Amino acid sequence: MAELLTAEMKDLVGKLGELVKADPRNESIRQAIEDYERSEDLNALIAEYNTQQSVLADAYAGADKPDEALAEALQQRIDSLYEAITAHPVYKAYLDAKRDFDSLTNGIIAELQYVITGERSCGHDCSSCAGCR
C-alpha cells in the first residue's frame, strides 16, 4: 500500500507536533485530564449519574407505563447530579482546557486549509450559505 505522506510531509508534521507539545495549552489539557481521572468525588458523581440514567432507561423499557413517581424521582436525582458535575471545579477546568486546546488544533487545521486552498473559513456553519469568498 502506498504511503499517504511523503517523508518531507512527515518531517514537517513531526516538527508541528513538537511545537504543539511545547504549547502551554497542551500541558493544560494533559493536567486537566489527569485531574479529571484522579478526582474521586467527580468520578463518583459521574458513576452515579450513569447508573441513574440506566435505571431510568430500564424503568421506561421494562413496562408499558413506568411508575411515574419513580421516574420523577430518578429524573430529579439525574438533574441534581448533572448540576453537581457541571459545577465541579475539576470538570470546569477540564472544559476550559479542552476549549483552549481545541481552539489551537482547529486553528492549525484552518491555517493548513488556508495554505492549501488560499481561502479562509468564516467560522460559521456554511450549510446555510454559498460559502466564503
N, C-alpha and C positions, 0 to 999 in steps of 0.2 A: 504494500500500500504506500502510495506517495506521501511524503511529508507535507503537512499543511503550511508550515512556516519554513522560510529559508534560515540558514544559520545566522545570517545578519539580523533577520527579524527576531529570532530567539534571543540573540545577544542584546538587542535594544529593549525587548520586553523584560529581560533579566535586569537590565540597568534601571528601567522604570520601576520594577518590583522592589529593587533595593531602595529607591527614593521613597516609595510608598511605605516600606517597612520603617524607614527612618523618620517619617512624618509623625508628629505627636498625636494625631488623630488615630493612628494605628495602635499606638500604645494605650490610648484611652479606651478604645473598643476592646482590646485584649484584657485590660484591667477590669473593665465593666463586666465582661463575660465571666471572668474569674470570680468577681464579687458576687455576681448573679448565681453562679453554680455553687458557691460556698455559703450562701445565705440560707441558713436552716429555716428561719421563720418565713422568708419569702417562698421557699420551696414547699413548706408545709401548707401555706395558703394556696399555692397553685395545685398541689396534690388534692387538697380538699375540694377546690373548685372543680377540678376534673372529675372527681368522684361524684360530687353533687350533680354535675351535668349528666353523667352516666345514669345515675339513679332517676333523674327526671326523664331522661330519654326512655329508660326502661318502663317507667310508670305510664308513659304515653303509648309505648309499643305493646305492652302486655295486656291492655284492656280496651274494650270498645269505648268506655268512658272512664278516664282515670279519676281517682279520688281528688276532687278539686281542692280540698283543704290541704292535702299532702302536696299537690302540685304547687299551690300558692306558697306554702312554707318553704319548699325546695327552691322556688324561684326567688323568694326573698333572701334566702341564705346565699344563693348564687350571686345575686346583685350586691349583697354586702361584701362577699369575698372579692368580687371584681373591683369594687371601690377600694378595698384594702390593698389589693395587689397593685392597682394603678397609682395609688398614693404612696406606696412604699418607696423610700429614698433609693434603695438599690435598683429597683425597677425603673424609676425615673432617670437615674444616672445612666442606666443601660440604654434607655430610649434616646437620651441626649447624645451619648457617644455613638450610637448606631446612626442617628440622623447625620451627625457630623462626618462620620466615615463614609456613609452612603453618598453624601454630597461630594466628597473627594473622589470616590470611584466614578460617580456619574459625571463629574467634571472631566475626568480623564477620558471617559468614553465619548463625551460630547466634543472634546478637543480633537480626539483622534478622528471622529466622524467629520469634523470641520476640515482637518488636514487632507482627508481623503476626497471629500466632495466639494469643498470650498463654500459650503453653506452651513450656517449656524441655526440650530434649533431655537425656536422662540420660547420653548419651555412649557408649552401647554399641550393639551390633547388635540392633536391635529386631525382627529377623525371628523371634527366639525367644520373644517375649512379646507381650502385647496393647498395648504402648505405654506411654508415661509419662504418668501422670495424677496 
